[in-house]
Amino acid sequence: MLSLGNYMRIIFSSVIVSSMLFWGCDMMDPEDPGALVPPTVDQDAYLPQMTITVSNHTRAIHVQTFGNDGNPALFVLHGSASDFRPYLPLQNLSDRYYVIMWDQRGSGLSERVTEGEITWDAVVEEIDQMKNHFSPDAPVTLIGHSWGGAYAALYMSRRPENVRQAVLAEPGPALNGDIFRDTKNELFTLDLSEKIYNDLAWSGEFLSAKDHEQMDYKYMMQLRGTMVNYFCDKNHVPAWPIWRIGAYVEYVRQNRILKEKDFSFAVGLESFPNKVLIIGSECSALGYDFQVKQHQKLFKSAEVVRIENSGHRLFTEQFELVLQALHNYLLEYN
């Protein structure tokens, strides 16, 4: 069993051997923007984008909207090691909602950020900025997955008047420090026999990360491996199509929750007046059983739905079942 701290050191202490390992056989200079991973919006003006100011820094973010802007606004908050690409099927909800998806600051194709911009307060400020732009006069609906679910809970706890409905799909790794300390060993167990981890460690003997492109590229290689407690079949990991990972964001916030003993995304959630939907899979360590035991009690009213034959990547594994759960909960369908 490997602790989260040691796991992060494996991922970030080693970097790429060759771009051929992941992207194919075309030889490119890894120093060129876009050679290893797609360019961010500040590097490519043709990508759909907007600017927001958070923590006194104005950054360009990758954003896409679906549906009529006269409909109630629905924000999709992506999880860790991700961008909004895997959640694009949620545009299905644009028949009754104005669906807004974006790559969070420093993640996906959004502009990269500094360490001081990666704070819990900044997360709330970022969602505030998006709400002020897309739904200034009405509360929004939130759908958050994994870390995005934790961020949705954090925002609800700080700005309950700004949230109409919330769907938390396997929020985690935990909504407060007590839960994290009690469960982190079971949540971050790795199978060190996986070839990917040997490749990562071996490559680290020769090269080290020099910039965001190389760091993001390296972290994307990790997606081909498995964290053993998150999938129904660790030998057949479900697809998770993404453009690009924000590795530095992952590194900073994972270190932060390891060091902070009293963090909480849930203070006051017991007073949130509306029912919350929590979705948990059958196979994930963050799945149905975990959500019932650890997170349901944090809310005044929360329904937990179980998605069968699925692990943590439930949006690609069992999207139709997830969509049905959303239709059953969301007010515009009832």
C-alpha positions in Angstrom: 0.0 0.0 0.0 1.3 3.4 -1.0 0.4 6.7 0.8 -0.9 9.6 -1.1 2.3 11.6 -0.4 4.5 8.9 -1.8 2.1 8.5 -4.8 2.4 12.2 -5.6 6.2 12.0 -5.4 6.2 9.1 -7.9 4.0 11.1 -10.3 5.9 14.4 -10.1 9.4 13.3 -9.5 9.5 11.7 -13.0 8.9 13.1 -16.4 8.6 12.0 -20.0 11.1 9.9 -21.9 9.7 10.6 -25.4 6.6 12.2 -26.9 6.3 8.9 -28.9 5.1 7.1 -25.7 1.8 8.9 -25.8 1.1 11.0 -28.9 2.6 8.8 -31.6 5.7 8.7 -33.7 6.0 12.2 -35.0 9.2 13.7 -33.8 8.7 17.3 -32.4 10.7 19.6 -30.3 9.2 19.3 -26.7 10.0 22.9 -26.1 7.5 24.0 -28.8 4.0 25.0 -27.5 1.5 22.3 -28.4 4.2 19.7 -29.1 3.4 17.4 -26.2 -0.1 18.6 -25.2 -2.7 20.9 -26.8 -2.1 24.6 -26.4 -4.0 26.6 -23.7 -6.3 29.4 -24.6 -3.7 32.1 -24.0 -1.6 30.3 -26.7 -4.4 29.8 -29.1 -6.8 32.6 -29.7 -9.2 30.4 -31.7 -10.3 28.4 -28.7 -13.6 29.5 -27.0 -12.6 31.5 -24.0 -13.3 34.4 -21.7 -11.3 36.2 -19.0 -12.0 36.3 -15.2 -10.2 38.0 -12.4 -9.5 35.8 -9.3 -7.0 36.4 -6.6 -6.1 39.7 -8.3 -4.9 37.8 -11.4 -6.8 38.1 -14.7 -6.7 34.7 -16.5 -8.1 33.3 -19.7 -10.3 30.2 -19.3 -11.6 27.7 -21.8 -15.4 27.8 -21.7 -18.3 26.5 -23.8 -22.0 27.1 -23.5 -25.0 25.1 -24.7 -28.6 26.0 -25.0 -30.7 29.1 -24.6 -29.3 31.7 -22.2 -32.8 32.5 -21.1 -33.0 29.0 -19.4 -31.8 28.4 -15.8 -28.0 28.3 -15.7 -26.4 24.9 -15.0 -22.6 24.8 -14.2 -20.6 21.6 -14.8 -17.5 21.4 -12.5 -15.0 18.8 -13.7 -13.0 16.6 -11.5 -9.3 16.1 -10.9 -6.9 15.1 -13.6 -9.5 16.3 -16.1 -11.0 19.1 -18.1 -14.6 19.4 -19.3 -14.3 17.2 -22.3 -15.6 14.0 -20.7 -18.7 15.8 -19.5 -19.7 17.1 -23.0 -22.6 14.6 -23.2 -24.2 16.7 -20.4 -25.1 19.2 -23.1 -28.1 16.8 -23.4 -29.5 18.9 -20.6 -29.5 22.1 -22.7 -33.1 21.4 -23.8 -34.1 22.9 -20.5 -31.0 24.5 -19.0 -28.3 26.9 -20.1 -25.4 24.6 -19.7 -22.0 26.2 -19.0 -18.8 24.1 -18.9 -15.3 25.4 -18.4 -11.8 24.2 -17.6 -11.0 25.5 -14.1 -8.2 28.0 -13.8 -4.9 26.2 -14.4 -6.6 23.1 -15.7 -7.4 21.7 -19.1 -7.0 24.3 -21.8 -7.3 27.3 -19.5 -4.3 29.5 -18.7 -1.9 28.2 -16.2 -1.7 29.8 -12.7 0.7 30.4 -9.8 0.6 28.6 -6.5 -0.9 31.6 -4.7 -3.9 31.4 -7.0 -4.7 27.8 -6.0 -6.7 28.2 -2.8 -10.1 27.3 -1.5 -11.1 31.0 -1.4 -10.1 31.3 -5.0 -12.3 28.4 -6.0 -15.3 30.3 -4.5 -14.3 33.5 -6.2 -13.9 31.7 -9.5 -17.5 30.3 -9.4 -18.7 33.7 -8.2 -17.1 35.3 -11.3 -18.9 32.7 -13.6 -22.2 33.2 -11.9 -21.9 37.0 -12.1 -21.3 36.7 -15.8 -23.8 34.0 -16.8 -26.6 34.2 -14.2 -26.3 37.5 -12.2 -29.9 37.6 -11.1 -30.7 34.0 -10.4 -29.2 31.0 -8.5 -27.6 28.3 -10.5 -27.6 24.5 -10.6 -24.3 22.8 -10.0 -23.2 19.4 -11.2 -19.8 18.5 -9.8 -17.8 15.3 -10.2 -15.0 14.1 -7.8 -13.0 17.3 -6.9 -15.7 19.2 -8.8 -18.2 17.8 -6.4 -16.1 18.9 -3.5 -15.9 22.4 -5.0 -19.7 22.4 -5.5 -20.1 21.6 -1.8 -17.7 24.3 -0.9 -19.6 26.8 -2.9 -22.9 25.8 -1.4 -21.5 26.1 2.0 -20.2 29.7 1.3 -22.9 30.9 -1.0 -26.1 28.9 -0.3 -28.3 31.7 -1.7 -26.5 31.3 -5.1 -27.4 27.6 -5.5 -30.8 26.3 -6.6 -29.9 22.6 -7.0 -26.8 20.6 -6.6 -25.6 17.2 -7.9 -22.5 15.8 -6.4 -21.1 12.8 -8.3 -18.7 10.9 -6.0 -17.4 14.2 -4.4 -14.0 13.7 -2.9 -11.5 12.8 -1.9 -13.5 14.0 1.2 -15.6 16.9 2.2 -13.7 17.6 5.4 -10.4 16.8 7.1 -11.8 14.3 9.6 -13.3 12.1 6.8 -10.0 12.4 4.8 -7.8 11.3 7.7 -10.1 8.4 8.4 -10.3 7.2 4.8 -7.2 8.3 2.9 -5.4 5.0 3.0 -8.4 3.2 1.4 -9.0 6.0 -1.1 -5.4 6.1 -2.4 -4.3 2.5 -2.6 -2.2 1.8 -5.7 -1.2 -1.4 -7.5 2.6 -1.0 -7.9 2.7 -3.9 -10.3 1.2 -1.7 -13.0 3.6 -1.1 -15.8 2.8 2.6 -15.9 4.3 3.3 -12.5 7.5 1.4 -13.4 7.7 3.5 -16.5 7.2 6.7 -14.6 9.9 5.9 -12.1 12.3 4.7 -14.8 11.9 7.9 -16.8 12.6 10.0 -13.8 16.1 8.6 -13.7 16.9 10.6 -16.9 14.7 13.8 -17.1 12.9 16.2 -14.9 9.8 18.4 -15.6 10.8 21.8 -17.1 7.5 23.6 -17.7 3.8 23.1 -17.6 3.7 21.3 -20.9 6.0 18.6 -19.8 4.4 18.3 -16.4 1.0 18.0 -17.9 2.1 15.5 -20.5 3.7 13.4 -17.8 0.6 13.4 -15.6 -1.5 12.4 -18.6 0.6 9.2 -18.9 -0.7 8.3 -15.4 -4.2 8.0 -16.7 -3.3 4.8 -18.4 -2.5 3.2 -15.0 -5.0 2.4 -12.3 -5.8 3.3 -8.8 -7.0 -0.1 -7.8 -10.1 0.9 -5.8 -11.8 3.0 -8.4 -12.8 0.6 -11.2 -14.9 -2.5 -11.5 -12.1 -4.2 -13.6 -8.7 -2.6 -13.1 -7.4 -4.5 -16.1 -9.8 -2.8 -18.4 -9.9 0.9 -17.3 -12.8 2.8 -18.9 -12.1 5.6 -21.3 -11.6 9.2 -20.0 -11.2 11.4 -23.0 -9.5 14.7 -22.1 -7.6 17.5 -23.8 -5.1 18.2 -21.1 -4.4 17.9 -17.4 -3.4 20.8 -15.1 -0.7 18.9 -13.3 0.5 21.8 -11.2 -3.0 22.4 -9.8 -3.2 18.7 -9.0 0.2 18.8 -7.2 -0.6 21.9 -5.2 -4.0 21.0 -4.0 -3.2 17.4 -3.1 -0.3 18.7 -1.0 -2.6 21.2 0.6 -5.1 18.6 1.8 -2.2 16.5 3.1 -0.9 19.3 5.2 -4.1 21.0 6.3 -5.7 19.2 9.3 -8.8 21.2 9.6 -10.0 21.9 6.0 -13.7 21.6 5.4 -15.9 22.1 2.3 -19.0 21.3 4.3 -19.3 23.9 7.1 -23.0 24.9 7.2 -24.2 22.4 4.6 -26.6 21.1 7.1 -28.5 24.3 6.7 -28.8 24.2 2.9 -32.5 24.2 2.5 -32.9 22.2 -0.8 -32.5 18.5 -1.4 -29.1 17.5 -2.9 -28.5 14.6 -5.2 -25.4 12.5 -4.5 -24.4 9.9 -7.1 -22.2 7.0 -6.2 -21.0 4.1 -8.4 -21.0 0.4 -7.5 -17.2 -0.2 -7.7 -15.4 3.0 -6.7 -13.8 3.6 -3.3 -15.7 6.9 -3.5 -18.8 5.1 -4.5 -22.3 4.6 -3.2 -21.3 3.0 0.2 -18.7 5.7 0.9 -21.2 8.5 0.1 -23.9 7.1 2.3 -21.6 6.5 5.2 -19.4 9.7 5.0 -21.2 12.4 3.1 -25.0 12.0 3.2 -25.1 13.0 6.9 -23.5 16.4 6.1 -26.7 17.6 4.4 -30.1 18.5 5.7 -31.6 16.6 2.8 -29.6 14.4 0.4 -30.6 11.5 -1.7 -27.9 9.0 -2.7 -28.3 7.1 -6.0 -26.3 4.0 -6.9 -25.0 3.6 -10.5 -24.6 -0.2 -11.1 -21.7 -1.7 -13.1 -19.7 1.5 -12.9 -16.6 2.9 -11.2 -15.5 6.5 -10.6 -15.6 7.4 -14.3 -19.4 6.9 -14.3 -20.0 9.7 -16.9 -18.3 7.5 -19.6 -19.1 4.1 -18.1 -22.9 4.5 -17.5 -23.9 7.8 -18.9 -27.5 6.8 -19.6 -28.0 5.8 -16.0 -26.5 9.0 -14.8 -28.7 11.0 -17.1 -31.8 9.3 -15.8 -30.8 10.1 -12.2 -30.3 13.7 -13.3 -33.7 13.8 -15.0 -35.4 12.4 -11.9 -33.8 15.1 -9.7 -33.6 18.3 -11.7 -36.6 20.6 -11.3 -36.9 21.5 -15.0 -37.7 17.8 -15.7 -40.3 17.4 -12.9 
